Amino acid sequence: MVSIFPFWMLMYVVIAILLYISSGIMFMGCYMPEQIYSIMKWNPLVQIVEWVRLGYEPNLPITIDYLYVLGWIFSAFTVGFLMDRYVVAR
């Protein structure tokens, strides 16, 4: 990716930090106000983190959209495999 997009390394670091902070790893999103929590649910990492939390504590007030999470996972794999197949390395 860096050979095609030279700024990718910097963007990857910035995006990774933002996703880590906003994914609910350091705090539980289900206890946030509903307006903030509904926006946080668009982040697929929030859904995955909460899915793991449900494995440890099934009584948490969490709802997970499993189809949304699996759609993101399979989309990321598909894009990655297509890029691996058709993007020419320099």
PyMOL Python script that loads the backbone (N, CA, C, O; Angstrom):
from pymol import cmd

cmd.read_pdbstr("""\
ATOM      1  N   MET A   1       0.825  -1.190   0.000  1.00  0.00           N
ATOM      2  CA  MET A   1       0.000   0.000   0.000  1.00  0.00           C
ATOM      3  C   MET A   1       0.870   1.254   0.000  1.00  0.00           C
ATOM      4  O   MET A   1       0.537   2.242  -0.655  1.00  0.00           O
ATOM      5  N   VAL A   2       1.971   1.217   0.726  1.00  0.00           N
ATOM      6  CA  VAL A   2       2.825   2.402   0.805  1.00  0.00           C
ATOM      7  C   VAL A   2       3.461   2.701  -0.548  1.00  0.00           C
ATOM      8  O   VAL A   2       3.717   3.862  -0.869  1.00  0.00           O
ATOM      9  N   SER A   3       3.717   1.663  -1.345  1.00  0.00           N
ATOM     10  CA  SER A   3       4.305   1.912  -2.666  1.00  0.00           C
ATOM     11  C   SER A   3       3.310   2.585  -3.603  1.00  0.00           C
ATOM     12  O   SER A   3       3.712   3.321  -4.505  1.00  0.00           O
ATOM     13  N   ILE A   4       2.017   2.342  -3.401  1.00  0.00           N
ATOM     14  CA  ILE A   4       0.994   2.971  -4.243  1.00  0.00           C
ATOM     15  C   ILE A   4       0.590   4.330  -3.676  1.00  0.00           C
ATOM     16  O   ILE A   4       0.496   5.318  -4.404  1.00  0.00           O
ATOM     17  N   PHE A   5       0.352   4.362  -2.356  1.00  0.00           N
ATOM     18  CA  PHE A   5      -0.047   5.597  -1.673  1.00  0.00           C
ATOM     19  C   PHE A   5       1.018   5.947  -0.641  1.00  0.00           C
ATOM     20  O   PHE A   5       1.021   5.362   0.442  1.00  0.00           O
ATOM     21  N   PRO A   6       1.923   6.880  -0.936  1.00  0.00           N
ATOM     22  CA  PRO A   6       3.029   7.183  -0.018  1.00  0.00           C
ATOM     23  C   PRO A   6       2.584   7.679   1.362  1.00  0.00           C
ATOM     24  O   PRO A   6       3.300   7.480   2.343  1.00  0.00           O
ATOM     25  N   PHE A   7       1.436   8.309   1.450  1.00  0.00           N
ATOM     26  CA  PHE A   7       0.963   8.836   2.731  1.00  0.00           C
ATOM     27  C   PHE A   7       0.234   7.780   3.555  1.00  0.00           C
ATOM     28  O   PHE A   7      -0.267   8.091   4.636  1.00  0.00           O
ATOM     29  N   TRP A   8       0.163   6.545   3.076  1.00  0.00           N
ATOM     30  CA  TRP A   8      -0.640   5.510   3.724  1.00  0.00           C
ATOM     31  C   TRP A   8      -0.154   5.204   5.146  1.00  0.00           C
ATOM     32  O   TRP A   8      -0.977   4.990   6.036  1.00  0.00           O
ATOM     33  N   MET A   9       1.129   5.178   5.371  1.00  0.00           N
ATOM     34  CA  MET A   9       1.654   4.817   6.695  1.00  0.00           C
ATOM     35  C   MET A   9       1.179   5.810   7.754  1.00  0.00           C
ATOM     36  O   MET A   9       0.758   5.398   8.835  1.00  0.00           O
ATOM     37  N   LEU A  10       1.237   7.084   7.467  1.00  0.00           N
ATOM     38  CA  LEU A  10       0.775   8.097   8.415  1.00  0.00           C
ATOM     39  C   LEU A  10      -0.733   7.987   8.622  1.00  0.00           C
ATOM     40  O   LEU A  10      -1.212   8.046   9.754  1.00  0.00           O
ATOM     41  N   MET A  11      -1.480   7.829   7.534  1.00  0.00           N
ATOM     42  CA  MET A  11      -2.933   7.713   7.642  1.00  0.00           C
ATOM     43  C   MET A  11      -3.329   6.460   8.415  1.00  0.00           C
ATOM     44  O   MET A  11      -4.294   6.484   9.178  1.00  0.00           O
ATOM     45  N   TYR A  12      -2.596   5.370   8.226  1.00  0.00           N
ATOM     46  CA  TYR A  12      -2.892   4.126   8.936  1.00  0.00           C
ATOM     47  C   TYR A  12      -2.736   4.311  10.443  1.00  0.00           C
ATOM     48  O   TYR A  12      -3.572   3.846  11.218  1.00  0.00           O
ATOM     49  N   VAL A  13      -1.681   4.981  10.853  1.00  0.00           N
ATOM     50  CA  VAL A  13      -1.446   5.221  12.278  1.00  0.00           C
ATOM     51  C   VAL A  13      -2.548   6.100  12.866  1.00  0.00           C
ATOM     52  O   VAL A  13      -3.063   5.806  13.945  1.00  0.00           O
ATOM     53  N   VAL A  14      -2.910   7.166  12.175  1.00  0.00           N
ATOM     54  CA  VAL A  14      -3.952   8.075  12.670  1.00  0.00           C
ATOM     55  C   VAL A  14      -5.295   7.352  12.762  1.00  0.00           C
ATOM     56  O   VAL A  14      -5.998   7.474  13.765  1.00  0.00           O
ATOM     57  N   ILE A  15      -5.651   6.603  11.722  1.00  0.00           N
ATOM     58  CA  ILE A  15      -6.914   5.875  11.731  1.00  0.00           C
ATOM     59  C   ILE A  15      -6.926   4.809  12.813  1.00  0.00           C
ATOM     60  O   ILE A  15      -7.943   4.632  13.484  1.00  0.00           O
ATOM     61  N   ALA A  16      -5.819   4.090  13.002  1.00  0.00           N
ATOM     62  CA  ALA A  16      -5.758   3.052  14.029  1.00  0.00           C
ATOM     63  C   ALA A  16      -5.925   3.636  15.429  1.00  0.00           C
ATOM     64  O   ALA A  16      -6.615   3.052  16.265  1.00  0.00           O
ATOM     65  N   ILE A  17      -5.306   4.770  15.688  1.00  0.00           N
ATOM     66  CA  ILE A  17      -5.445   5.407  17.003  1.00  0.00           C
ATOM     67  C   ILE A  17      -6.876   5.864  17.230  1.00  0.00           C
ATOM     68  O   ILE A  17      -7.426   5.660  18.312  1.00  0.00           O
ATOM     69  N   LEU A  18      -7.487   6.479  16.221  1.00  0.00           N
ATOM     70  CA  LEU A  18      -8.877   6.932  16.358  1.00  0.00           C
ATOM     71  C   LEU A  18      -9.833   5.758  16.557  1.00  0.00           C
ATOM     72  O   LEU A  18     -10.746   5.843  17.378  1.00  0.00           O
ATOM     73  N   LEU A  19      -9.639   4.678  15.830  1.00  0.00           N
ATOM     74  CA  LEU A  19     -10.502   3.509  16.000  1.00  0.00           C
ATOM     75  C   LEU A  19     -10.307   2.876  17.372  1.00  0.00           C
ATOM     76  O   LEU A  19     -11.274   2.428  17.988  1.00  0.00           O
ATOM     77  N   TYR A  20      -9.071   2.835  17.855  1.00  0.00           N
ATOM     78  CA  TYR A  20      -8.801   2.262  19.169  1.00  0.00           C
ATOM     79  C   TYR A  20      -9.481   3.074  20.271  1.00  0.00           C
ATOM     80  O   TYR A  20     -10.081   2.508  21.184  1.00  0.00           O
ATOM     81  N   ILE A  21      -9.386   4.387  20.182  1.00  0.00           N
ATOM     82  CA  ILE A  21      -9.983   5.243  21.207  1.00  0.00           C
ATOM     83  C   ILE A  21     -11.501   5.170  21.164  1.00  0.00           C
ATOM     84  O   ILE A  21     -12.153   5.140  22.208  1.00  0.00           O
ATOM     85  N   SER A  22     -12.071   5.142  19.954  1.00  0.00           N
ATOM     86  CA  SER A  22     -13.527   5.193  19.836  1.00  0.00           C
ATOM     87  C   SER A  22     -14.197   3.823  19.852  1.00  0.00           C
ATOM     88  O   SER A  22     -15.419   3.748  19.720  1.00  0.00           O
ATOM     89  N   SER A  23     -13.442   2.740  20.008  1.00  0.00           N
ATOM     90  CA  SER A  23     -14.041   1.414  19.910  1.00  0.00           C
ATOM     91  C   SER A  23     -14.644   0.907  21.210  1.00  0.00           C
ATOM     92  O   SER A  23     -15.262  -0.158  21.221  1.00  0.00           O
ATOM     93  N   GLY A  24     -14.485   1.632  22.290  1.00  0.00           N
ATOM     94  CA  GLY A  24     -15.088   1.202  23.546  1.00  0.00           C
ATOM     95  C   GLY A  24     -14.248   0.211  24.315  1.00  0.00           C
ATOM     96  O   GLY A  24     -14.770  -0.498  25.176  1.00  0.00           O
ATOM     97  N   ILE A  25     -12.970   0.142  24.031  1.00  0.00           N
ATOM     98  CA  ILE A  25     -12.099  -0.776  24.767  1.00  0.00           C
ATOM     99  C   ILE A  25     -11.828  -0.240  26.163  1.00  0.00           C
ATOM    100  O   ILE A  25     -11.776  -1.002  27.128  1.00  0.00           O
ATOM    101  N   MET A  26     -11.657   1.067  26.269  1.00  0.00           N
ATOM    102  CA  MET A  26     -11.309   1.654  27.560  1.00  0.00           C
ATOM    103  C   MET A  26     -12.525   2.023  28.391  1.00  0.00           C
ATOM    104  O   MET A  26     -12.390   2.330  29.575  1.00  0.00           O
ATOM    105  N   PHE A  27     -13.706   1.998  27.796  1.00  0.00           N
ATOM    106  CA  PHE A  27     -14.936   2.321  28.519  1.00  0.00           C
ATOM    107  C   PHE A  27     -16.062   1.506  27.895  1.00  0.00           C
ATOM    108  O   PHE A  27     -15.918   1.003  26.780  1.00  0.00           O
ATOM    109  N   MET A  28     -17.158   1.373  28.588  1.00  0.00           N
ATOM    110  CA  MET A  28     -18.285   0.606  28.069  1.00  0.00           C
ATOM    111  C   MET A  28     -19.280   1.558  27.416  1.00  0.00           C
ATOM    112  O   MET A  28     -19.865   2.417  28.075  1.00  0.00           O
ATOM    113  N   GLY A  29     -19.457   1.392  26.136  1.00  0.00           N
ATOM    114  CA  GLY A  29     -20.326   2.269  25.381  1.00  0.00           C
ATOM    115  C   GLY A  29     -21.790   2.143  25.758  1.00  0.00           C
ATOM    116  O   GLY A  29     -22.552   3.095  25.595  1.00  0.00           O
ATOM    117  N   CYS A  30     -22.193   0.992  26.256  1.00  0.00           N
ATOM    118  CA  CYS A  30     -23.610   0.790  26.582  1.00  0.00           C
ATOM    119  C   CYS A  30     -24.048   1.664  27.758  1.00  0.00           C
ATOM    120  O   CYS A  30     -25.247   1.851  27.966  1.00  0.00           O
ATOM    121  N   TYR A  31     -23.113   2.195  28.522  1.00  0.00           N
ATOM    122  CA  TYR A  31     -23.452   3.077  29.635  1.00  0.00           C
ATOM    123  C   TYR A  31     -23.330   4.564  29.271  1.00  0.00           C
ATOM    124  O   TYR A  31     -23.497   5.435  30.124  1.00  0.00           O
ATOM    125  N   MET A  32     -23.038   4.837  28.002  1.00  0.00           N
ATOM    126  CA  MET A  32     -22.995   6.213  27.516  1.00  0.00           C
ATOM    127  C   MET A  32     -24.429   6.675  27.234  1.00  0.00           C
ATOM    128  O   MET A  32     -25.335   5.843  27.182  1.00  0.00           O
ATOM    129  N   PRO A  33     -24.654   7.967  27.053  1.00  0.00           N
ATOM    130  CA  PRO A  33     -25.990   8.429  26.648  1.00  0.00           C
ATOM    131  C   PRO A  33     -26.391   7.811  25.295  1.00  0.00           C
ATOM    132  O   PRO A  33     -25.540   7.523  24.454  1.00  0.00           O
ATOM    133  N   GLU A  34     -27.677   7.619  25.111  1.00  0.00           N
ATOM    134  CA  GLU A  34     -28.174   6.915  23.929  1.00  0.00           C
ATOM    135  C   GLU A  34     -27.779   7.588  22.620  1.00  0.00           C
ATOM    136  O   GLU A  34     -27.540   6.902  21.625  1.00  0.00           O
ATOM    137  N   GLN A  35     -27.704   8.925  22.602  1.00  0.00           N
ATOM    138  CA  GLN A  35     -27.322   9.621  21.375  1.00  0.00           C
ATOM    139  C   GLN A  35     -25.885   9.280  20.977  1.00  0.00           C
ATOM    140  O   GLN A  35     -25.600   9.049  19.802  1.00  0.00           O
ATOM    141  N   ILE A  36     -25.002   9.250  21.936  1.00  0.00           N
ATOM    142  CA  ILE A  36     -23.600   8.915  21.656  1.00  0.00           C
ATOM    143  C   ILE A  36     -23.454   7.441  21.338  1.00  0.00           C
ATOM    144  O   ILE A  36     -22.711   7.065  20.431  1.00  0.00           O
ATOM    145  N   TYR A  37     -24.159   6.610  22.080  1.00  0.00           N
ATOM    146  CA  TYR A  37     -24.060   5.161  21.879  1.00  0.00           C
ATOM    147  C   TYR A  37     -24.572   4.756  20.498  1.00  0.00           C
ATOM    148  O   TYR A  37     -24.009   3.856  19.875  1.00  0.00           O
ATOM    149  N   SER A  38     -25.620   5.399  20.016  1.00  0.00           N
ATOM    150  CA  SER A  38     -26.141   5.047  18.693  1.00  0.00           C
ATOM    151  C   SER A  38     -25.151   5.429  17.594  1.00  0.00           C
ATOM    152  O   SER A  38     -25.086   4.755  16.566  1.00  0.00           O
ATOM    153  N   ILE A  39     -24.387   6.488  17.793  1.00  0.00           N
ATOM    154  CA  ILE A  39     -23.351   6.859  16.830  1.00  0.00           C
ATOM    155  C   ILE A  39     -22.166   5.895  16.929  1.00  0.00           C
ATOM    156  O   ILE A  39     -21.580   5.518  15.914  1.00  0.00           O
ATOM    157  N   MET A  40     -21.820   5.504  18.142  1.00  0.00           N
ATOM    158  CA  MET A  40     -20.713   4.565  18.332  1.00  0.00           C
ATOM    159  C   MET A  40     -20.992   3.208  17.690  1.00  0.00           C
ATOM    160  O   MET A  40     -20.060   2.528  17.261  1.00  0.00           O
ATOM    161  N   LYS A  41     -22.244   2.810  17.620  1.00  0.00           N
ATOM    162  CA  LYS A  41     -22.597   1.496  17.080  1.00  0.00           C
ATOM    163  C   LYS A  41     -22.283   1.376  15.591  1.00  0.00           C
ATOM    164  O   LYS A  41     -22.254   0.263  15.065  1.00  0.00           O
ATOM    165  N   TRP A  42     -22.048   2.494  14.894  1.00  0.00           N
ATOM    166  CA  TRP A  42     -21.669   2.429  13.485  1.00  0.00           C
ATOM    167  C   TRP A  42     -20.231   1.940  13.325  1.00  0.00           C
ATOM    168  O   TRP A  42     -19.854   1.502  12.238  1.00  0.00           O
ATOM    169  N   ASN A  43     -19.425   2.004  14.374  1.00  0.00           N
ATOM    170  CA  ASN A  43     -18.059   1.505  14.347  1.00  0.00           C
ATOM    171  C   ASN A  43     -18.101  -0.012  14.538  1.00  0.00           C
ATOM    172  O   ASN A  43     -18.532  -0.475  15.594  1.00  0.00           O
ATOM    173  N   PRO A  44     -17.671  -0.793  13.556  1.00  0.00           N
ATOM    174  CA  PRO A  44     -17.749  -2.249  13.716  1.00  0.00           C
ATOM    175  C   PRO A  44     -16.879  -2.774  14.852  1.00  0.00           C
ATOM    176  O   PRO A  44     -17.161  -3.843  15.394  1.00  0.00           O
ATOM    177  N   LEU A  45     -15.831  -2.048  15.224  1.00  0.00           N
ATOM    178  CA  LEU A  45     -15.010  -2.498  16.348  1.00  0.00           C
ATOM    179  C   LEU A  45     -15.775  -2.433  17.664  1.00  0.00           C
ATOM    180  O   LEU A  45     -15.546  -3.254  18.553  1.00  0.00           O
ATOM    181  N   VAL A  46     -16.681  -1.465  17.800  1.00  0.00           N
ATOM    182  CA  VAL A  46     -17.520  -1.392  18.998  1.00  0.00           C
ATOM    183  C   VAL A  46     -18.366  -2.648  19.094  1.00  0.00           C
ATOM    184  O   VAL A  46     -18.505  -3.227  20.172  1.00  0.00           O
ATOM    185  N   GLN A  47     -18.926  -3.068  17.984  1.00  0.00           N
ATOM    186  CA  GLN A  47     -19.763  -4.263  17.968  1.00  0.00           C
ATOM    187  C   GLN A  47     -18.948  -5.504  18.326  1.00  0.00           C
ATOM    188  O   GLN A  47     -19.427  -6.367  19.063  1.00  0.00           O
ATOM    189  N   ILE A  48     -17.723  -5.601  17.813  1.00  0.00           N
ATOM    190  CA  ILE A  48     -16.883  -6.767  18.095  1.00  0.00           C
ATOM    191  C   ILE A  48     -16.455  -6.784  19.557  1.00  0.00           C
ATOM    192  O   ILE A  48     -16.475  -7.836  20.196  1.00  0.00           O
ATOM    193  N   VAL A  49     -16.066  -5.626  20.093  1.00  0.00           N
ATOM    194  CA  VAL A  49     -15.668  -5.544  21.497  1.00  0.00           C
ATOM    195  C   VAL A  49     -16.844  -5.923  22.397  1.00  0.00           C
ATOM    196  O   VAL A  49     -16.667  -6.639  23.383  1.00  0.00           O
ATOM    197  N   GLU A  50     -18.030  -5.448  22.062  1.00  0.00           N
ATOM    198  CA  GLU A  50     -19.200  -5.783  22.876  1.00  0.00           C
ATOM    199  C   GLU A  50     -19.589  -7.251  22.729  1.00  0.00           C
ATOM    200  O   GLU A  50     -20.111  -7.849  23.670  1.00  0.00           O
ATOM    201  N   TRP A  51     -19.344  -7.824  21.584  1.00  0.00           N
ATOM    202  CA  TRP A  51     -19.600  -9.242  21.378  1.00  0.00           C
ATOM    203  C   TRP A  51     -18.699 -10.078  22.295  1.00  0.00           C
ATOM    204  O   TRP A  51     -19.144 -11.064  22.883  1.00  0.00           O
ATOM    205  N   VAL A  52     -17.443  -9.678  22.406  1.00  0.00           N
ATOM    206  CA  VAL A  52     -16.515 -10.360  23.314  1.00  0.00           C
ATOM    207  C   VAL A  52     -16.952 -10.166  24.765  1.00  0.00           C
ATOM    208  O   VAL A  52     -16.888 -11.098  25.566  1.00  0.00           O
ATOM    209  N   ARG A  53     -17.395  -8.958  25.099  1.00  0.00           N
ATOM    210  CA  ARG A  53     -17.856  -8.696  26.469  1.00  0.00           C
ATOM    211  C   ARG A  53     -19.070  -9.541  26.819  1.00  0.00           C
ATOM    212  O   ARG A  53     -19.214  -9.977  27.962  1.00  0.00           O
ATOM    213  N   LEU A  54     -19.943  -9.776  25.848  1.00  0.00           N
ATOM    214  CA  LEU A  54     -21.099 -10.631  26.110  1.00  0.00           C
ATOM    215  C   LEU A  54     -20.682 -12.065  26.420  1.00  0.00           C
ATOM    216  O   LEU A  54     -21.395 -12.778  27.126  1.00  0.00           O
ATOM    217  N   GLY A  55     -19.540 -12.492  25.901  1.00  0.00           N
ATOM    218  CA  GLY A  55     -19.035 -13.816  26.212  1.00  0.00           C
ATOM    219  C   GLY A  55     -18.644 -13.950  27.672  1.00  0.00           C
ATOM    220  O   GLY A  55     -18.768 -15.029  28.251  1.00  0.00           O
ATOM    221  N   TYR A  56     -18.172 -12.865  28.271  1.00  0.00           N
ATOM    222  CA  TYR A  56     -17.783 -12.883  29.678  1.00  0.00           C
ATOM    223  C   TYR A  56     -18.948 -12.554  30.606  1.00  0.00           C
ATOM    224  O   TYR A  56     -19.059 -13.123  31.691  1.00  0.00           O
ATOM    225  N   GLU A  57     -19.806 -11.645  30.185  1.00  0.00           N
ATOM    226  CA  GLU A  57     -20.939 -11.226  31.023  1.00  0.00           C
ATOM    227  C   GLU A  57     -22.197 -11.144  30.163  1.00  0.00           C
ATOM    228  O   GLU A  57     -22.466 -10.100  29.570  1.00  0.00           O
ATOM    229  N   PRO A  58     -22.974 -12.231  30.085  1.00  0.00           N
ATOM    230  CA  PRO A  58     -24.142 -12.245  29.193  1.00  0.00           C
ATOM    231  C   PRO A  58     -25.300 -11.353  29.636  1.00  0.00           C
ATOM    232  O   PRO A  58     -26.260 -11.195  28.882  1.00  0.00           O
ATOM    233  N   ASN A  59     -25.245 -10.769  30.821  1.00  0.00           N
ATOM    234  CA  ASN A  59     -26.340  -9.946  31.321  1.00  0.00           C
ATOM    235  C   ASN A  59     -26.160  -8.460  31.052  1.00  0.00           C
ATOM    236  O   ASN A  59     -26.940  -7.651  31.556  1.00  0.00           O
ATOM    237  N   LEU A  60     -25.161  -8.081  30.276  1.00  0.00           N
ATOM    238  CA  LEU A  60     -24.950  -6.670  29.955  1.00  0.00           C
ATOM    239  C   LEU A  60     -26.068  -6.167  29.043  1.00  0.00           C
ATOM    240  O   LEU A  60     -26.605  -6.937  28.246  1.00  0.00           O
ATOM    241  N   PRO A  61     -26.427  -4.882  29.151  1.00  0.00           N
ATOM    242  CA  PRO A  61     -27.500  -4.330  28.297  1.00  0.00           C
ATOM    243  C   PRO A  61     -26.987  -3.970  26.902  1.00  0.00           C
ATOM    244  O   PRO A  61     -26.993  -2.804  26.508  1.00  0.00           O
ATOM    245  N   ILE A  62     -26.545  -4.984  26.166  1.00  0.00           N
ATOM    246  CA  ILE A  62     -25.913  -4.776  24.869  1.00  0.00           C
ATOM    247  C   ILE A  62     -26.731  -5.494  23.798  1.00  0.00           C
ATOM    248  O   ILE A  62     -27.171  -6.628  23.987  1.00  0.00           O
ATOM    249  N   THR A  63     -26.925  -4.808  22.669  1.00  0.00           N
ATOM    250  CA  THR A  63     -27.493  -5.454  21.490  1.00  0.00           C
ATOM    251  C   THR A  63     -26.470  -5.370  20.368  1.00  0.00           C
ATOM    252  O   THR A  63     -25.897  -4.311  20.113  1.00  0.00           O
ATOM    253  N   ILE A  64     -26.254  -6.474  19.715  1.00  0.00           N
ATOM    254  CA  ILE A  64     -25.241  -6.548  18.667  1.00  0.00           C
ATOM    255  C   ILE A  64     -25.927  -6.877  17.353  1.00  0.00           C
ATOM    256  O   ILE A  64     -26.785  -7.757  17.293  1.00  0.00           O
ATOM    257  N   ASP A  65     -25.546  -6.170  16.310  1.00  0.00           N
ATOM    258  CA  ASP A  65     -26.029  -6.462  14.969  1.00  0.00           C
ATOM    259  C   ASP A  65     -25.012  -7.403  14.318  1.00  0.00           C
ATOM    260  O   ASP A  65     -24.037  -6.957  13.712  1.00  0.00           O
ATOM    261  N   TYR A  66     -25.251  -8.698  14.449  1.00  0.00           N
ATOM    262  CA  TYR A  66     -24.307  -9.704  13.977  1.00  0.00           C
ATOM    263  C   TYR A  66     -24.129  -9.643  12.459  1.00  0.00           C
ATOM    264  O   TYR A  66     -23.024  -9.847  11.956  1.00  0.00           O
ATOM    265  N   LEU A  67     -25.202  -9.367  11.734  1.00  0.00           N
ATOM    266  CA  LEU A  67     -25.109  -9.289  10.281  1.00  0.00           C
ATOM    267  C   LEU A  67     -24.221  -8.119   9.851  1.00  0.00           C
ATOM    268  O   LEU A  67     -23.477  -8.227   8.876  1.00  0.00           O
ATOM    269  N   TYR A  68     -24.299  -7.003  10.579  1.00  0.00           N
ATOM    270  CA  TYR A  68     -23.457  -5.840  10.288  1.00  0.00           C
ATOM    271  C   TYR A  68     -21.979  -6.179  10.493  1.00  0.00           C
ATOM    272  O   TYR A  68     -21.138  -5.840   9.661  1.00  0.00           O
ATOM    273  N   VAL A  69     -21.671  -6.846  11.598  1.00  0.00           N
ATOM    274  CA  VAL A  69     -20.279  -7.210  11.896  1.00  0.00           C
ATOM    275  C   VAL A  69     -19.755  -8.197  10.862  1.00  0.00           C
ATOM    276  O   VAL A  69     -18.660  -8.013  10.331  1.00  0.00           O
ATOM    277  N   LEU A  70     -20.518  -9.235  10.573  1.00  0.00           N
ATOM    278  CA  LEU A  70     -20.069 -10.226   9.594  1.00  0.00           C
ATOM    279  C   LEU A  70     -19.967  -9.623   8.200  1.00  0.00           C
ATOM    280  O   LEU A  70     -19.097 -10.016   7.422  1.00  0.00           O
ATOM    281  N   GLY A  71     -20.838  -8.681   7.871  1.00  0.00           N
ATOM    282  CA  GLY A  71     -20.735  -7.992   6.589  1.00  0.00           C
ATOM    283  C   GLY A  71     -19.437  -7.208   6.467  1.00  0.00           C
ATOM    284  O   GLY A  71     -18.789  -7.232   5.421  1.00  0.00           O
ATOM    285  N   TRP A  72     -19.053  -6.509   7.538  1.00  0.00           N
ATOM    286  CA  TRP A  72     -17.783  -5.775   7.532  1.00  0.00           C
ATOM    287  C   TRP A  72     -16.599  -6.733   7.406  1.00  0.00           C
ATOM    288  O   TRP A  72     -15.651  -6.466   6.669  1.00  0.00           O
ATOM    289  N   ILE A  73     -16.661  -7.842   8.126  1.00  0.00           N
ATOM    290  CA  ILE A  73     -15.549  -8.804   8.089  1.00  0.00           C
ATOM    291  C   ILE A  73     -15.382  -9.368   6.685  1.00  0.00           C
ATOM    292  O   ILE A  73     -14.279  -9.365   6.138  1.00  0.00           O
ATOM    293  N   PHE A  74     -16.481  -9.856   6.099  1.00  0.00           N
ATOM    294  CA  PHE A  74     -16.376 -10.456   4.774  1.00  0.00           C
ATOM    295  C   PHE A  74     -16.069  -9.420   3.696  1.00  0.00           C
ATOM    296  O   PHE A  74     -15.409  -9.742   2.708  1.00  0.00           O
ATOM    297  N   SER A  75     -16.530  -8.194   3.865  1.00  0.00           N
ATOM    298  CA  SER A  75     -16.181  -7.132   2.918  1.00  0.00           C
ATOM    299  C   SER A  75     -14.688  -6.816   2.977  1.00  0.00           C
ATOM    300  O   SER A  75     -14.044  -6.640   1.942  1.00  0.00           O
ATOM    301  N   ALA A  76     -14.144  -6.745   4.182  1.00  0.00           N
ATOM    302  CA  ALA A  76     -12.714  -6.466   4.318  1.00  0.00           C
ATOM    303  C   ALA A  76     -11.873  -7.594   3.715  1.00  0.00           C
ATOM    304  O   ALA A  76     -10.874  -7.333   3.045  1.00  0.00           O
ATOM    305  N   PHE A  77     -12.272  -8.840   3.951  1.00  0.00           N
ATOM    306  CA  PHE A  77     -11.557  -9.967   3.341  1.00  0.00           C
ATOM    307  C   PHE A  77     -11.654  -9.918   1.814  1.00  0.00           C
ATOM    308  O   PHE A  77     -10.660 -10.146   1.125  1.00  0.00           O
ATOM    309  N   THR A  78     -12.836  -9.623   1.287  1.00  0.00           N
ATOM    310  CA  THR A  78     -13.023  -9.576  -0.152  1.00  0.00           C
ATOM    311  C   THR A  78     -12.168  -8.482  -0.781  1.00  0.00           C
ATOM    312  O   THR A  78     -11.497  -8.724  -1.785  1.00  0.00           O
ATOM    313  N   VAL A  79     -12.184  -7.292  -0.209  1.00  0.00           N
ATOM    314  CA  VAL A  79     -11.370  -6.194  -0.734  1.00  0.00           C
ATOM    315  C   VAL A  79      -9.881  -6.546  -0.640  1.00  0.00           C
ATOM    316  O   VAL A  79      -9.120  -6.287  -1.572  1.00  0.00           O
ATOM    317  N   GLY A  80      -9.474  -7.128   0.469  1.00  0.00           N
ATOM    318  CA  GLY A  80      -8.072  -7.526   0.627  1.00  0.00           C
ATOM    319  C   GLY A  80      -7.646  -8.575  -0.376  1.00  0.00           C
ATOM    320  O   GLY A  80      -6.568  -8.469  -0.961  1.00  0.00           O
ATOM    321  N   PHE A  81      -8.476  -9.591  -0.587  1.00  0.00           N
ATOM    322  CA  PHE A  81      -8.143 -10.630  -1.559  1.00  0.00           C
ATOM    323  C   PHE A  81      -8.139 -10.090  -2.985  1.00  0.00           C
ATOM    324  O   PHE A  81      -7.280 -10.461  -3.785  1.00  0.00           O
ATOM    325  N   LEU A  82      -9.097  -9.212  -3.311  1.00  0.00           N
ATOM    326  CA  LEU A  82      -9.119  -8.626  -4.652  1.00  0.00           C
ATOM    327  C   LEU A  82      -7.898  -7.733  -4.880  1.00  0.00           C
ATOM    328  O   LEU A  82      -7.318  -7.733  -5.966  1.00  0.00           O
ATOM    329  N   MET A  83      -7.514  -6.977  -3.859  1.00  0.00           N
ATOM    330  CA  MET A  83      -6.316  -6.140  -4.010  1.00  0.00           C
ATOM    331  C   MET A  83      -5.079  -7.009  -4.133  1.00  0.00           C
ATOM    332  O   MET A  83      -4.177  -6.676  -4.902  1.00  0.00           O
ATOM    333  N   ASP A  84      -5.006  -8.096  -3.412  1.00  0.00           N
ATOM    334  CA  ASP A  84      -3.869  -8.996  -3.501  1.00  0.00           C
ATOM    335  C   ASP A  84      -3.782  -9.608  -4.898  1.00  0.00           C
ATOM    336  O   ASP A  84      -2.689  -9.820  -5.423  1.00  0.00           O
ATOM    337  N   ARG A  85      -4.918  -9.883  -5.484  1.00  0.00           N
ATOM    338  CA  ARG A  85      -4.958 -10.526  -6.780  1.00  0.00           C
ATOM    339  C   ARG A  85      -4.682  -9.557  -7.934  1.00  0.00           C
ATOM    340  O   ARG A  85      -3.944  -9.891  -8.861  1.00  0.00           O
ATOM    341  N   TYR A  86      -5.270  -8.359  -7.880  1.00  0.00           N
ATOM    342  CA  TYR A  86      -5.262  -7.493  -9.055  1.00  0.00           C
ATOM    343  C   TYR A  86      -4.373  -6.260  -8.960  1.00  0.00           C
ATOM    344  O   TYR A  86      -4.098  -5.640  -9.987  1.00  0.00           O
ATOM    345  N   VAL A  87      -3.921  -5.885  -7.792  1.00  0.00           N
ATOM    346  CA  VAL A  87      -3.032  -4.718  -7.683  1.00  0.00           C
ATOM    347  C   VAL A  87      -1.601  -5.213  -7.925  1.00  0.00           C
ATOM    348  O   VAL A  87      -1.117  -6.131  -7.263  1.00  0.00           O
ATOM    349  N   VAL A  88      -0.970  -4.594  -8.861  1.00  0.00           N
ATOM    350  CA  VAL A  88       0.381  -5.011  -9.244  1.00  0.00           C
ATOM    351  C   VAL A  88       1.383  -4.382  -8.285  1.00  0.00           C
ATOM    352  O   VAL A  88       1.367  -3.169  -8.075  1.00  0.00           O
ATOM    353  N   ALA A  89       2.248  -5.196  -7.709  1.00  0.00           N
ATOM    354  CA  ALA A  89       3.301  -4.673  -6.826  1.00  0.00           C
ATOM    355  C   ALA A  89       4.396  -4.073  -7.685  1.00  0.00           C
ATOM    356  O   ALA A  89       4.742  -4.611  -8.737  1.00  0.00           O
ATOM    357  N   ARG A  90       4.933  -2.969  -7.233  1.00  0.00           N
ATOM    358  CA  ARG A  90       5.981  -2.286  -7.985  1.00  0.00           C
ATOM    359  C   ARG A  90       7.342  -2.709  -7.533  1.00  0.00           C
ATOM    360  O   ARG A  90       8.345  -2.230  -8.062  1.00  0.00           O
TER     361      ARG A  90
END
""", "prot")
cmd.dss("prot")
cmd.show_as("cartoon", "prot")
cmd.util.cbc("prot")
cmd.orient("prot")
